[in-house]
């Protein structure tokens, strides 16, 4: 189909949506602090085999800012509004990265008939221990301060959303138990980076342990590990697109 841009309104926010490509429909949900522009290379690769719909979360990219707090439920509402607006020939593959993976999973539980399959990229991980302990907050505040210089959210908002995601993931195995759609995972081997300090090594072990825990609970879930960091959708778009097309078909 010819590319088109639409605006979806939800909760006082104007969400920028783009749609183009041919083939089995796929909806791509970006993660926190990630925009359609950041994902342009992955999007173009996926459009070779799929009709791809993607969008910017509230306060990101071309979407308008929120009047209130940025919360998991608010972002989930944005995804739901986009999905409700689509008129696709069949239930799409819902692909989410990082926070987008958690949003995709929760949407599939609430609206199973709107999703044909799920591909979750480096997110929605039932990690045994939360990533943001009290001891980690000073380091993470410094990272959030740096990110906020080039991001739509303030440092405080970035921290609050990440703390909320930690709480969501503490209960996420229950969400997986309620979903009967095919689920595939694409995970990074170095989610926390490739540093050799003990805290980085622990974070990467905790990330892998979460997926091992998930597969014990749901052995039907397929997992592909990519030798990359958490930004794999930007740094390794060719690999991610190839894996997605292999997993879901064209």
Secondary structure as GFF3:
##gff-version 3
##sequence-region A 1 250
A	DSSP	beta_strand	4	10	.	.	.	ID=ss1
A	DSSP	beta_strand	13	21	.	.	.	ID=ss2
A	DSSP	beta_strand	24	29	.	.	.	ID=ss3
A	DSSP	alpha_helix	40	46	.	.	.	ID=ss4
A	DSSP	beta_strand	50	55	.	.	.	ID=ss5
A	DSSP	alpha_helix	72	85	.	.	.	ID=ss6
A	DSSP	beta_strand	92	97	.	.	.	ID=ss7
A	DSSP	alpha_helix	99	110	.	.	.	ID=ss8
A	DSSP	three_ten_helix	112	114	.	.	.	ID=ss9
A	DSSP	beta_strand	115	121	.	.	.	ID=ss10
A	DSSP	three_ten_helix	134	136	.	.	.	ID=ss11
A	DSSP	alpha_helix	137	148	.	.	.	ID=ss12
A	DSSP	alpha_helix	155	170	.	.	.	ID=ss13
A	DSSP	alpha_helix	172	177	.	.	.	ID=ss14
A	DSSP	beta_strand	182	190	.	.	.	ID=ss15
A	DSSP	alpha_helix	198	217	.	.	.	ID=ss16
A	DSSP	beta_strand	222	229	.	.	.	ID=ss17
A	DSSP	alpha_helix	232	235	.	.	.	ID=ss18
A	DSSP	alpha_helix	237	248	.	.	.	ID=ss19
###
